[in-house]
Amino acid sequence: MKNLRISEILYWVIAVISAYEAFARWELNRERALLFAGFCGVSIFMALFRRHYRKKFDKRSNSSE
């Protein structure tokens, strides 16, 4: 269970770093900035997906006990 929480936090960290890199590189290298923006979007999606999956798993675990 703790692994699901850690992976969720890691995805949020990756999203924040990618968003920063996208904004920092926007004027210098637009193609690279869009790549980091894509990473940010995918990381946010994965963090929300992990969160949903973790809550579903918690609910199933608590109901079976």
Backbone as numpy.savetxt, mean C-alpha at the origin, in Angstrom:
# Nx Ny Nz CAx CAy CAz Cx Cy Cz
-1.18 -13.55 11.97 -2.00 -12.36 11.97 -1.13 -11.10 11.97
-0.08 -11.14 12.73 0.80 -9.98 12.81 1.47 -9.70 11.46
1.72 -10.77 10.68 2.33 -10.60 9.37 1.43 -9.81 8.43
0.12 -10.01 8.54 -0.81 -9.26 7.69 -0.77 -7.78 8.03
-0.66 -7.47 9.31 -0.59 -6.06 9.73 0.72 -5.42 9.25
1.81 -6.15 9.37 3.11 -5.62 8.96 3.15 -5.39 7.45
2.61 -6.33 6.68 2.62 -6.15 5.23 1.74 -4.98 4.82
0.64 -4.77 5.53 -0.23 -3.62 5.26 0.52 -2.31 5.51
1.24 -2.24 6.61 2.01 -1.04 6.93 3.11 -0.81 5.90
3.76 -1.89 5.47 4.81 -1.76 4.46 4.26 -1.20 3.15
3.08 -1.63 2.76 2.47 -1.08 1.54 2.18 0.41 1.69
1.75 0.85 2.87 1.52 2.29 3.09 2.84 3.07 3.03
3.90 2.50 3.59 5.21 3.16 3.54 5.68 3.28 2.09
5.52 2.22 1.31 5.91 2.26 -0.10 5.09 3.30 -0.84
3.80 3.41 -0.52 2.94 4.40 -1.17 3.40 5.83 -0.86
3.76 6.09 0.38 4.21 7.43 0.76 5.53 7.76 0.08
6.46 6.84 0.07 7.75 7.08 -0.58 7.57 7.28 -2.08
6.71 6.48 -2.69 6.46 6.62 -4.13 5.79 7.94 -4.45
4.86 8.37 -3.61 4.20 9.67 -3.84 5.21 10.81 -3.73
6.09 10.73 -2.74 7.12 11.76 -2.60 8.02 11.80 -3.83
8.47 10.64 -4.27 9.34 10.57 -5.45 8.63 11.10 -6.69
7.35 10.79 -6.83 6.59 11.26 -7.99 6.52 12.79 -8.00
6.23 13.39 -6.84 6.16 14.85 -6.78 7.53 15.49 -6.94
8.55 14.87 -6.40 9.90 15.43 -6.48 10.44 15.38 -7.91
10.08 14.37 -8.68 10.60 14.20 -10.03 9.67 14.72 -11.12
8.54 15.31 -10.75 7.54 15.70 -11.74 8.10 16.63 -12.81
8.86 17.63 -12.42 9.41 18.59 -13.39 10.67 18.08 -14.07
11.42 17.23 -13.38 12.69 16.77 -13.93 12.53 15.65 -14.94
11.74 14.66 -14.60 11.60 13.49 -15.45 10.16 12.99 -15.33
9.30 13.45 -16.21 7.87 13.16 -16.12 7.58 11.66 -16.25
8.32 10.97 -17.11 8.09 9.53 -17.30 8.37 8.76 -16.02
9.46 9.09 -15.36 9.83 8.43 -14.10 8.82 8.79 -13.01
8.35 10.03 -13.01 7.36 10.46 -12.02 6.06 9.68 -12.19
5.66 9.45 -13.42 4.44 8.67 -13.65 4.62 7.22 -13.21
5.81 6.70 -13.36 6.10 5.35 -12.89 5.93 5.27 -11.37
6.48 6.25 -10.66 6.33 6.27 -9.21 4.89 6.52 -8.80
4.15 7.32 -9.56 2.73 7.52 -9.27 1.96 6.21 -9.43
2.33 5.43 -10.43 1.72 4.11 -10.61 2.02 3.19 -9.44
3.29 3.20 -8.99 3.65 2.41 -7.82 2.84 2.84 -6.60
2.64 4.13 -6.47 1.86 4.66 -5.35 0.43 4.13 -5.42
-0.17 4.18 -6.59 -1.54 3.70 -6.75 -1.67 2.21 -6.46
-0.75 1.43 -6.97 -0.77 -0.02 -6.73 -0.56 -0.31 -5.24
0.34 0.42 -4.61 0.60 0.20 -3.18 -0.62 0.53 -2.33
-1.31 1.61 -2.67 -2.52 1.96 -1.93 -3.58 0.87 -2.12
-3.74 0.41 -3.36 -4.70 -0.66 -3.61 -4.35 -1.91 -2.80
-3.08 -2.28 -2.81 -2.67 -3.49 -2.08 -2.84 -3.31 -0.57
-2.57 -2.12 -0.05 -2.75 -1.89 1.39 -4.22 -2.01 1.77
-5.10 -1.45 0.95 -6.53 -1.56 1.23 -7.02 -2.99 1.07
-6.49 -3.69 0.09 -6.85 -5.10 -0.10 -6.40 -5.93 1.09
-5.18 -5.70 1.55 -4.66 -6.44 2.73 -5.50 -6.13 3.96
-5.89 -4.86 4.11 -6.70 -4.47 5.27 -8.04 -5.20 5.25
-8.67 -5.22 4.08 -9.94 -5.93 3.95 -9.77 -7.41 4.28
-8.74 -8.01 3.73 -8.47 -9.43 3.95 -8.17 -9.70 5.43
-7.40 -8.83 6.09 -7.05 -9.00 7.49 -8.30 -8.91 8.37
-9.17 -7.93 8.11 -10.39 -7.80 8.90 -11.32 -8.99 8.69
-11.39 -9.47 7.46 -12.21 -10.64 7.18 -11.68 -11.86 7.92
-10.35 -12.00 7.93 -9.71 -13.11 8.63 -9.94 -13.00 10.14
-9.83 -11.77 10.69 -10.08 -11.56 12.12 -11.52 -11.92 12.49
-12.43 -11.50 11.67 -13.84 -11.78 11.95 -14.10 -13.29 11.93
-13.52 -13.98 10.96 -13.70 -15.43 10.86 -13.03 -16.14 12.05
-11.86 -15.66 12.46 -11.15 -16.27 13.59 -11.90 -16.06 14.89
-12.45 -14.86 15.08 -13.17 -14.55 16.33 -14.50 -15.30 16.41
-15.15 -15.52 15.28 -16.43 -16.22 15.30 -16.26 -17.73 15.52
-15.12 -18.25 15.14 -14.91 -19.70 15.30 -14.44 -20.07 16.71
-13.98 -19.10 17.47 -13.49 -19.39 18.83 -14.60 -19.38 19.84
